[in-house]
């Protein structure tokens, strides 16, 4: 690879172990790496970032995917001195409410939702009760996915922001409601503290604009006069006026990636956290059903899910003892003892296959030990 006439490898296979193998090979050959395989990054992104630094190149996420766009928006907000309350993205698929038919459509599937009529607007006295009721009414629709949490764990490792809950709140919200609910409990929201990462499901009518899987930051409004002026100009504030959302309603996938490629090759600039990227959090797995000993875990589909497992984000820990296993080390793993529904998947539950991804994860654990 070293003699090939290119400056940067775009790793976009979506296969965790292949991504690790190609990324390492390119870095060792003195090539930059633009990583689109978020699954690889979630397990060994900090290690590959340091390895690239040692070889005078960059390992960077790419604009067009939400992690890079969100890190950029956060950097912008922090540079301007805003107090960050929360940040995140909308889910991949909107919840589209058709009042005439009393249905909600998501990802091409239509669901009966007659009770949504009374839940379209937030209760002025208890907004949290409204969104809780929405989640119950729409419980047949998946409200969080593996890709959502995978992207957010990469943002967490790059920025230090953390989830409020391991599985996220993942509320069903209209765009105008985001700063009201994704504020702290003391200000009428659901969050236990500032600097929280979150994903929401965009609820809208068919004739309303989509959030388009875009990214957002919720900031504290410190000057009521200034923020009332901005509200009058159409900016999105909470019901109380205590917080505001700044957002980019887009993620154009590979169409935006050339900006990151040019920044890396011509300017030596990453689109992610750069050297601030450390193993702060892991994407892990919890069983949603009983799993018998002897079963092999298989990664499936466009969303790279594993049947019977749901994702969570927890503080990172070394791959040893009874540690939770990073989600994308599990494809191909053999279950070695019966697992109950609701149980986290740990090293004592599985036999992991040997892989480049596992090899690099062990190197990452050693590099950042202590």
Buried (B, 14 or more C-beta within 10 A) or exposed (E): EEEEEEEBBBBBBBBBBBBBBBBBBBBBBEBBBBBBBBBBBBBBBBBBBBBBBEBEBBBBBBBBBBBBBBBBBBBEBBEEEBBBBBBBBBBBBBBBBBEEEEBBBBEEEEBEBEEBEEBEEBEEEEBBEBBBBBBEBBEEBBBBBBBBBBBBBBBBBBBBBBBBBBBBBBBBBBBEBBBBBBBBEEBBBBBEEBBBBBBBBBBBEEEBEBBBBBBBBBBBBEEEEEBEEBBEEEBBBBBEBBBBBBBBBBBEBEEBBBBBBEBBBEEEEBBBBBEBBBBBBBBBBBBEEEBEEEBEBEBEEEBBBBEBBBBBBBEBBBBEEEBBBBBBBBBBBBBEEEBEEEBBBBBEBBEBBEBBBBBBBBBBBEBBEE
